[in-house]
């Protein structure tokens, strides 16, 4: 019997109150439903510390709860240690990805950075837009995009889990 390692995934957006905590919740539910929750470590963080210590945006939490997701993480900023602790660091848009790559302490850690929509299956959007200044439709769109991309991410991770590798080949 193989001993499975955990795949560590960090989702990142600007403030860690809308998109990244939603991605964290969606991914946690998907891995739970797949019976692989013990094979993942999933977290979220923000590029800025403005919202550090806060819950997710109440509008995002309300939209998420209607779909069965509980956004219970507390906002925190990305730390240098995250680049060593996580196998995948996933930004929601190109600005997030550029900033993460700029902050990466080495070429190796820079290669861990990906954009969320790289894992999208329907490819309708090339980034996950920030819903903060939008209405209800913006929050719903974010959840639609994250449900699709998180399923694609889980599908991409499963071969690595079955091969007992700690880092998926992306």
Protein Blocks (a to p, Z undefined) as FASTA:
>chain_A
ZZddddddddddfkopmmmmmmmmmmmmmmmmnopmmmpccddddfbfklgoiacdfklm
mmmmmnopacfbccddddfklmmmpmbdcdfbfklmmmmmmmpmbfklmmmpccfklmpm
klmagbdcdfklmcfklmmmmmmmmmmmmmmmmmmmmmmmmnopabdcZZ
